[in-house]
Amino acid sequence: MDRAAGLSVRAKLTLSYAGFLMLAGVLLLAAVWVFLLRYVPERALMVTGSMDAPDHGVFPVRSNLLRVFAPRAAAVFALLLAFGLVGGWILAGRMLAPMTRITDAARLASTESLSHRIRLPGRKDEFRELADAFDGMLARLEAHVAEQRRFAANASHELRTPLAISKALLDVARTDPHHDAGEVVDRLHAVNTRAINLTEALLLLSRAGQRSFTREPVDLSLLADEAVETLVPLAEQRGVTIETDGAIASTTGSQALLLQLCTNLVHNAIVHNLPGRGTVRVSTGVRPGTVVLCVENSGEKLTPEAASTLTEPFQRGTERVHADHAGVGLGLAIVKTITHAHDGTLTLTPRPAGGLRITVELPATAPSAVRR
């Protein structure tokens, strides 16, 4: 946005310093006039001596004092003005030096150089608070940009894979007319379904992050029960036992997004489990000021470092890549986005015996507000 050129902040501060100095001089002269010069007579007075003090002479009059005093006062004002301008310019420069560093950092950030930090030294004051806040903003922005770039690269790779497979299948069908067409169609259908699921997951992830949804009273326990009921056939197919313990957990948010959150968590717990002998426990509860959804599953042991990366898009454990229900790698990323969009927190904790405990905390509301 183009703006008309104006005085710099340094020039304005300099003029302010000089102006206050001149004002102080005027007030000083006014005090001299009020408390001194007004007692000087306007006409000449003869002063005669006494026997003890024989001196005599003429008492000074106001006009003579003004005639002598005015040029010297003007000279003093000129010196005050020059001193105020020069001293104000120097002081303003020293005071605004941190602002120059902040401005330079902002210009660098505008050229996508987000690794620069101000790191303003000295004790805490307004400029240093601003510099520290700016450094924190740059750090968060750099991390966000890096995450978005990784996400775009991973999404491109994930979308390219089914397209490449489809192209290969079509090439085979075109070059080999005796190839089983039904097998090609079935494989194309599976690949196309995976591509559609990935695209829908990407759209859901984007919409949840924008927080463009209507908030309404929701009972998290009902949504958890609905998710479990939907996924019971999958659990039975994989030999996984699901246990539920649902206390009323009233919150406010999007019922559709929170149902997706519960479904993703339960699906993740079923798929990434011990085949034929796995267990999943889904529970809801209330804590001071929050409601809690906890999903635990048995499975292989995970390190805290590995668990912390599972909410990043397209992150999968070793056993996930080759599983028949591996998904698109966005299940927990969507859970994380939905949780943050509802002002909640998501915690992933490896279980000592193996598996994972995922806890979602959301702001609580009065139970009477939820329509059951």
Phi, psi and omega in degrees: 000120181280135178231153177293143180293143179217183179293142176287162178297324179296318178294320179296318178295321179299313178297325178294315178300311181297320180296317178294324179293318177294321178297320177298321177296318178298316179296324178294316178294324178296321177295320177298317180296315185290318189261356182229300188293333182289344177270357177277130183293153179276338180246156181290139178238135177272132179246120180255152182277169178246184180296324180278328181231088187285357182293150175214162180176193183253128177287136183296146180254164187296320182297320179293318178297319179295321181296323180278324187280325187300311180298322180290325176295320178297320178296319178297320178296320178297317177296319177298320180296314179297316179296319180295320180290313181292311180295321178295322178297317180293313181297318180296322178297317179293321181292326185266003179302317177298326180295327177297318178296321179294320178296318178298319179295322178295321178295319177296320179296326180292341176263019178068022173262087188266358181276349181286142177230146181285311180049058182291124182280176176099180180283168185286126170212190185297318180294321181288326174297318178295317179296317179295319178296321179293319177298317178297320179296318178297320180297315179294320180293320178297316179295320180294316180296318178297320178295320179294322179294318177297319180297315180297318179295316180293319179296319178298318180294316182294323179285331180290329183298307179295328178293319179294320178295318179299317179298318180296318179296319179293323178296319178297316180296327182283321183275338181238089183294341180272359180290148182296110182293326180297321178294319179296317180297318179298316180292321177297322179297317180294317180294319180294322177298318178297319179296320178295316179298319179295316180297316179296322178295320177297319178295317179297319179299319180292316182293321180294322180292335180280347180058030181266065180221158180274131180270137179213160178296135183221140172259111184296331181293322178295320179293322178296318178297320180295319179295318180296316181298323180293325187260006178302316178302321178295319179296318179295322180297325183263003178069035181253133179264132180250127174248139180235147177213090190252108168267153181301128182227092187270129177217185180232133179170198178274121181296321181294316181291319180291328174294321176297321177300311180297318181296317180297318181295315181292318178298317179298319181292327180285314187290318184262068186221184177275114183299132175082344182213024182272161177227150176226134178236123180244124182220151174232152180198182183233135173238168180303110177085352182221160169247151189232134169243124182236127178236119179243144176218150173282169181157192179288156180289140179238148173274154177303327179293317179293321180296325183291341181266352187290341179273356176282146182301138175065022175269129179224145173287174184299319183284351186277331188295323186257008181285154181285343176240046185295339180075198183249006178080016181240004185301304181285333175296320176293320177301315180298316181295317179295319179299312179294325179295337178258020177060037180249183179233146180239129182232128177248122183231120176295140177276142180301324182275357183112149183098197189217145172243121180246126183239129176245125176245129180233155178299137182273154173229173181293135180301331183292342182281345184271131178270117183269000000 
